[in-house]
């Protein structure tokens, strides 16, 4: 995100990253595993 050329690119990268972590945590929750946060 730091190297994005404009505000929209940074926003889009952040949304994609967040969506990835949401999907990961949904799968972890369904398997009874603890949720994780990005570091």
N, CA and C atoms as a LAMMPS dump frame, in Angstrom:
ITEM: TIMESTEP
0
ITEM: NUMBER OF ATOMS
117
ITEM: BOX BOUNDS ff ff ff
-5.0000000000000000e+02 5.0000000000000000e+02
-5.0000000000000000e+02 5.0000000000000000e+02
-5.0000000000000000e+02 5.0000000000000000e+02
ITEM: ATOMS id mol type element x y z
1 1 1 N 0.813 -1.193 0
2 1 2 C 0 0 0
3 1 3 C 0.856 1.257 0
4 2 1 N 1.983 1.172 0.614
5 2 2 C 2.839 2.345 0.739
6 2 3 C 3.304 2.852 -0.62
7 3 1 N 3.422 1.941 -1.585
8 3 2 C 3.954 2.331 -2.895
9 3 3 C 2.856 2.644 -3.909
10 4 1 N 1.615 2.67 -3.466
11 4 2 C 0.512 2.97 -4.385
12 4 3 C 0.656 4.396 -4.912
13 5 1 N 0.22 4.581 -6.128
14 5 2 C 0.433 5.87 -6.795
15 5 3 C -0.57 6.942 -6.409
16 6 1 N -1.749 6.536 -5.962
17 6 2 C -2.744 7.553 -5.622
18 6 3 C -3.632 7.058 -4.486
19 7 1 N -4.49 7.929 -4.013
20 7 2 C -5.343 7.592 -2.874
21 7 3 C -6.265 6.415 -3.17
22 8 1 N -6.825 6.368 -4.371
23 8 2 C -7.722 5.267 -4.69
24 8 3 C -6.979 3.94 -4.678
25 9 1 N -5.771 3.91 -5.2
26 9 2 C -4.994 2.667 -5.209
27 9 3 C -4.714 2.197 -3.79
28 10 1 N -4.395 3.121 -2.902
29 10 2 C -4.164 2.762 -1.498
30 10 3 C -5.445 2.239 -0.858
31 11 1 N -6.565 2.92 -1.125
32 11 2 C -7.848 2.491 -0.582
33 11 3 C -8.191 1.096 -1.092
34 12 1 N -8.012 0.87 -2.386
35 12 2 C -8.328 -0.421 -2.993
36 12 3 C -7.463 -1.529 -2.404
37 13 1 N -6.179 -1.257 -2.208
38 13 2 C -5.281 -2.249 -1.619
39 13 3 C -5.708 -2.573 -0.19
40 14 1 N -6.084 -1.567 0.562
41 14 2 C -6.53 -1.789 1.942
42 14 3 C -7.812 -2.617 1.965
43 15 1 N -8.746 -2.335 1.063
44 15 2 C -9.993 -3.095 1.007
45 15 3 C -9.726 -4.551 0.642
46 16 1 N -8.818 -4.782 -0.278
47 16 2 C -8.479 -6.15 -0.674
48 16 3 C -7.842 -6.909 0.481
49 17 1 N -6.948 -6.245 1.19
50 17 2 C -6.29 -6.873 2.335
51 17 3 C -7.307 -7.203 3.421
52 18 1 N -8.194 -6.276 3.708
53 18 2 C -9.222 -6.499 4.719
54 18 3 C -10.137 -7.652 4.313
55 19 1 N -10.54 -7.706 3.065
56 19 2 C -11.408 -8.787 2.592
57 19 3 C -10.721 -10.137 2.752
58 20 1 N -9.43 -10.192 2.487
59 20 2 C -8.67 -11.432 2.65
60 20 3 C -8.698 -11.893 4.098
61 21 1 N -8.467 -10.968 5.04
62 21 2 C -8.47 -11.331 6.455
63 21 3 C -9.866 -11.702 6.937
64 22 1 N -10.888 -11.067 6.419
65 22 2 C -12.255 -11.437 6.805
66 22 3 C -12.553 -12.865 6.352
67 23 1 N -12.225 -13.182 5.105
68 23 2 C -12.466 -14.531 4.592
69 23 3 C -11.666 -15.566 5.377
70 24 1 N -10.424 -15.244 5.693
71 24 2 C -9.583 -16.144 6.481
72 24 3 C -10.209 -16.398 7.849
73 25 1 N -10.668 -15.343 8.502
74 25 2 C -11.239 -15.489 9.834
75 25 3 C -12.59 -16.198 9.814
76 26 1 N -13.369 -16.037 8.772
77 26 2 C -14.619 -16.792 8.656
78 26 3 C -14.3 -18.279 8.582
79 27 1 N -13.332 -18.635 7.759
80 27 2 C -12.938 -20.042 7.637
81 27 3 C -12.395 -20.57 8.967
82 28 1 N -11.576 -19.775 9.648
83 28 2 C -11.027 -20.197 10.943
84 28 3 C -12.151 -20.385 11.959
85 29 1 N -13.111 -19.481 11.978
86 29 2 C -14.233 -19.569 12.913
87 29 3 C -15.056 -20.83 12.647
88 30 1 N -15.283 -21.142 11.379
89 30 2 C -16.058 -22.328 11.021
90 30 3 C -15.348 -23.607 11.442
91 31 1 N -14.015 -23.557 11.538
92 31 2 C -13.236 -24.722 11.95
93 31 3 C -12.994 -24.746 13.457
94 32 1 N -13.537 -23.77 14.164
95 32 2 C -13.377 -23.718 15.613
96 32 3 C -12.026 -23.188 16.061
97 33 1 N -11.304 -22.531 15.176
98 33 2 C -9.994 -21.975 15.506
99 33 3 C -10.152 -20.527 15.949
100 34 1 N -9.179 -20.031 16.713
101 34 2 C -9.255 -18.627 17.126
102 34 3 C -9.052 -17.687 15.933
103 35 1 N -9.628 -16.517 16.03
104 35 2 C -9.483 -15.516 14.974
105 35 3 C -8.097 -14.897 15.036
106 36 1 N -7.643 -14.359 13.919
107 36 2 C -6.327 -13.724 13.877
108 36 3 C -6.458 -12.319 13.309
109 37 1 N -5.549 -11.475 13.692
110 37 2 C -5.499 -10.104 13.196
111 37 3 C -4.214 -9.902 12.408
112 38 1 N -4.224 -9.035 11.4
113 38 2 C -2.986 -8.754 10.668
114 38 3 C -1.974 -8.101 11.598
115 39 1 N -0.738 -8.441 11.384
116 39 2 C 0.326 -7.894 12.239
117 39 3 C 0.992 -6.73 11.562
